[in-house]
Amino acid sequence: MAPARVALLTAGGYAPCLSAAVGRLIRTWTELSPETEIIAYRHGYEGLLRGDSIVVDEAVRRSTPVLDRFGGSPIGNSRVKLTNDEDCLRRGLIAEGQTALEVAADRLVADGVEVLHTIGGDDTNTAAADLAAHLAEQQIGLTVVGLPKTIDNDVVPIRQTLGAQTAAEQASLFAQNVLAEHGSSPRMLIVHEVMGRACGWLTAAAARHYLDWHARQEWVPSIGLTPERWSIHGIYLPELEIDLDAEAERLRGVMDEIGCVNLFLSEGAGVPEIVAEMEASGTPVKRDPFGHVMLDTVNPGKYFAKQFAQKLGAQKKMVQKSGYFSRSAAANATDLALIAEMCDLAVRSALDAVPGVIGHDEDRDDELRAIEFERIAGHKEFDVTQPWFVEMLRSIGQPTP
């Protein structure tokens, strides 16, 4: 029997899939179960706790292809952890003596929701699992089916998360403009800081896209338009140990020869060492409600730019961050195809009352299925021994792992 009411929410940071995924879910529900009412909680779990929702009307159902053309999320996001009652209380999302899980469950019951689709990363979907478990304890029937959204592509055990491929392509596009700045000083250092707290996949994939673009270009060396000046000279990820002195010596040679150095740096690279240094000096390090270090207070790009600039004798240094440019893009064709197959399975799973997070299960030969919530985890490490990545490092003269 089809559910009478389905709810959607998007949560966490943006990724280039949210708008399209919302549209595809609405389209598929309309096709398979047109009698089912659809609501959307505005701004993720915050909207759920506040009871802030909208009903998806006929105009939206007719116009879902339009959502494919936009980035961001039409229903809004927020970062709320349902098991962090202290933070929810401080933000006025729950009252004294309440728990966020209880408030969220009561709202879903009051709203008559029988299926909840969560579109988010590991934090969003593990929160959904906690919510589903709480509802089960209360003997309240609700099927939760999540979709994996993160530009880091670091959700265990999912092969490819929604939005990551577009974000890598967009980070390359960003770099194609930013790295033109290499000629703005005789000894120029550019650090392109890419999002990636604990996983370097996005930085590696962005570098791969950029070097593919680089390989297709024509050059005019006699006027100074050379492939060497437009290349990447270092790629640094959380999964790679960085020998700062050895790399500085290598890059000093590059700077002396061509007058510039261009680096791709994951924002999580070297963070444990930087945090340890800050805390040892008595500098407090801020953390978000999920316990993650707030990277803007650590600023790895600034740190590495300062260290390398001194050692390379750079006359000018520049740090440019592509994160918000990349994560708010509209989904590309590759991601749209992935969104379509994942959303269609999400609706079919919901109709069959099969909960879980939709993804290609790496532990089951990449089968696309509803993966059990208890198996979902974040911060999957990027494998730096993959042949394509090792070959990319070799091609730019960087030591391989």
Buried (B, 14 or more C-beta within 10 A) or exposed (E): EBBEBBBBBBBBBBBBBBBBBBBBBBBBBBEBBEEBBBBBBBBBBBBBBBEBBBEBEEEBBEEBEEBBEBBBBBBBBBBBBBBBBEBBBEBEBBEEEBBBBBBBBBBBBEBEBBBBBBBBBBBBBBBBBBBBBBBEEEEBEBBBBBBBBBBBBBBBBBBBBBBBBBBBBBBBBBBBEBBEBBBEBEBBBBBBBBBBBBBBBBBBBBBBBBBEBBEEEEBEEEEEEEEEBBBBBBBBBBBBEBEBEEBBEBBBEBBEEBBBBBBBBBBBBBBEEBBEEBEEEEEEBEEBBBEBBEBEEBBBBEBBBBBBBEBBEBBBBBBBBBBEBBBBBBBBEEBBEBBBEBBBBBBBBBBEBBBBBBBBBBEEEBEBBBBEBEBBEBBBBBEBEEEEBEEBBEEBEBEEE
